[in-house]
Amino acid sequence: MTAPNELRLLPWLGPEGKPCYLSTDDRGGYMSRLADDIEAVQLGTATDLLEQASKSFTNPDADPDEMKRLAKELAGALRDVLRVATSRGHLLAASELQGT
């Protein structure tokens, strides 16, 4: 089983808004694959929002309400991307310690 310092931070929050972690040494298991898939969706969403923001921020006629919505979505996407980066950084550090 995975050591406590090698828990994987999952790309979603628990019911109380707290981080969720996965303890497994099977990186090909169902929950690991699900987390990988959700991380890919989150990164794709962030990419799409960044493209949309790049266009909107240069548009002098952009609707203020639309800009507020976009800013809120960008903040959520940034939160998701930071969670993915943290999780992947921890996985990388754990694999380097194991020499894999």
C-alpha positions as CSV (number, residue, x, y, z in Angstrom):
1,M,0.0,0.0,0.0
2,T,1.0,3.6,-0.5
3,A,2.9,5.4,2.3
4,P,1.0,8.3,3.8
5,N,3.3,10.9,2.3
6,E,2.6,9.3,-1.2
7,L,-1.1,9.9,-1.2
8,R,-2.5,11.2,-4.5
9,L,-4.4,14.5,-4.3
10,L,-7.5,13.9,-6.4
11,P,-8.8,16.5,-8.8
12,W,-12.1,17.0,-6.9
13,L,-13.1,18.1,-3.5
14,G,-15.0,16.1,-0.9
15,P,-18.6,16.8,0.3
16,E,-17.4,19.3,2.9
17,G,-15.1,21.1,0.4
18,K,-12.0,19.4,1.7
19,P,-9.3,17.8,-0.5
20,C,-9.7,14.1,-1.4
21,Y,-6.7,11.7,-1.5
22,L,-6.2,8.3,-3.0
23,S,-4.1,5.7,-1.4
24,T,-3.0,3.0,-3.8
25,D,0.1,1.6,-5.4
26,D,-1.9,0.7,-8.6
27,R,-1.6,3.7,-10.9
28,G,-3.6,1.8,-13.5
29,G,-6.5,1.2,-11.2
30,Y,-10.0,2.5,-11.8
31,M,-9.7,5.5,-9.4
32,S,-6.3,6.5,-10.7
33,R,-7.6,6.4,-14.3
34,L,-10.7,8.4,-13.3
35,A,-8.5,11.0,-11.7
36,D,-6.3,11.2,-14.8
37,D,-9.4,11.6,-17.1
38,I,-10.8,14.4,-14.9
39,E,-7.5,16.1,-14.8
40,A,-7.3,16.0,-18.6
41,V,-10.8,17.6,-18.8
42,Q,-9.9,20.3,-16.3
43,L,-6.7,21.2,-18.2
44,G,-8.7,21.2,-21.5
45,T,-11.3,23.5,-19.9
46,A,-8.6,25.9,-18.7
47,T,-7.0,26.0,-22.2
48,D,-10.4,26.8,-23.8
49,L,-11.1,29.5,-21.2
50,L,-7.7,31.1,-21.7
51,E,-8.3,31.3,-25.5
52,Q,-11.8,32.8,-24.8
53,A,-10.3,35.3,-22.4
54,S,-7.5,36.3,-24.8
55,K,-10.2,37.2,-27.4
56,S,-12.5,38.9,-24.9
57,F,-9.9,41.1,-23.2
58,T,-9.0,42.7,-26.5
59,N,-12.6,43.4,-27.4
60,P,-13.5,46.9,-26.4
61,D,-17.2,46.1,-26.8
62,A,-17.2,43.1,-24.5
63,D,-20.2,42.8,-22.2
64,P,-19.3,43.5,-18.6
65,D,-21.5,40.7,-17.3
66,E,-19.9,38.3,-19.7
67,M,-16.5,39.5,-18.5
68,K,-17.5,38.8,-14.9
69,R,-18.7,35.3,-15.8
70,L,-15.4,34.7,-17.6
71,A,-13.4,35.9,-14.7
72,K,-15.3,33.6,-12.3
73,E,-14.8,30.6,-14.6
74,L,-11.1,31.5,-15.0
75,A,-10.7,31.6,-11.2
76,G,-12.3,28.1,-11.0
77,A,-10.1,26.8,-13.8
78,L,-7.0,28.2,-12.1
79,R,-8.0,26.5,-8.8
80,D,-8.3,23.2,-10.7
81,V,-5.0,23.6,-12.6
82,L,-3.2,24.3,-9.3
83,R,-4.7,21.2,-7.8
84,V,-3.5,19.2,-10.8
85,A,0.0,20.7,-10.6
86,T,0.2,20.0,-6.9
87,S,-0.9,16.4,-7.4
88,R,1.5,15.7,-10.2
89,G,4.3,17.4,-8.4
90,H,3.7,15.1,-5.4
91,L,3.5,12.0,-7.7
92,L,6.8,13.0,-9.4
93,A,8.6,13.5,-6.1
94,A,7.3,10.2,-4.8
95,S,8.4,8.3,-7.9
96,E,11.9,10.0,-7.8
97,L,12.2,8.8,-4.1
98,Q,11.4,5.3,-5.2
99,G,13.7,5.5,-8.2
100,T,11.1,4.7,-10.8
